[in-house]
Amino acid sequence: MSETQTDRMRKVKSILVTQEAPSDPNSPYLKLAEKFNLKIDFRPFIQVEPVPVKEFRKQKIDILQHTAIIFTSRNAVDHFFTICAELKLEMPPEMKYFCVSEQTSNYLQKYIVIRKRKIFTGLKTAQDLLELLKKHKNEKYLFPCSDIRKNDIPDFLKNNGYNHTEAIIYHTVAADLSDLKEVFYDILAFFSPSGITSLFQNFPEFKQNNTRIAAFGPTTAKAARDAGLILDIEAPLPNAPSMTGALELYIKKANGIR
């Protein structure tokens, strides 16, 4: 830990997690709050907006010319099938679906009868999904995504000569956070570069002062540093693969808990 971070080591009483509140009563965040008597609030710093059909048509994508669709989130599933409905398209029974996680694949049942479809599911990460794609190189893939997305899947498809099309079906934009203007937290936890962008779009005069910044993933950490923020907590760590794990390690040090 750098000298700057050591000087900033102060007791933690409150955390703002820049994501939706968990629906699971056993969420590790709720357990963390209980364990250390913390105030933990949740507030998404980004939101998604659908691409209008008129804008989608400009991409000149024929959805039914593809044999497989890659889904990396429930947002992608929702916006994809909304576009299909507006275009009056029905997915053929032989269409294949490649989903990043079981949660995403189960969500498909909102739109299709999944027991009658060919669905391939990764364990949780994009890397898991890439391992599945390697076994199905002859498909013609459609990758519905946001205008702001990670590069891992598109780069893999492009660099390995897969027949694929990227379809922008929703936009990721900064949420309105004006009600947080006078609210202070000891730690702000970020999970994407878009969250950092939203912070400064909403609060151009933001001064970090004693607020600790936590970032998940190297791209988020880089965005925080590029924005001139001091990064106090970086996840994942070898001994803390989750954001909650990294927060717990920091809180124990800052609050003098052994």
Secondary structure, DSSP 4 states (H G I P E B T S, - for coil): --HHHHHT-----EEEESSPPPS-TT-HHHHHHHHHT-EEEE--SEEEEEPPHHHHHTT---GGG-SEEEE-SHHHHHHHHHHHHHTT----TT-EEEESSHHHHHHGGGTS-GGGSEEEE-SSSHHHHHHHHTT-TTSEEEEEEESS--SHHHHHHHHTT-EEEEEEEEEEEE---GGGTT---SEEEE-SHHHHHHHHHH-TT---TT-EEEEESHHHHHHHHHTT--EEEEE-BTTB-SHHHHHHHHHHHHTT--
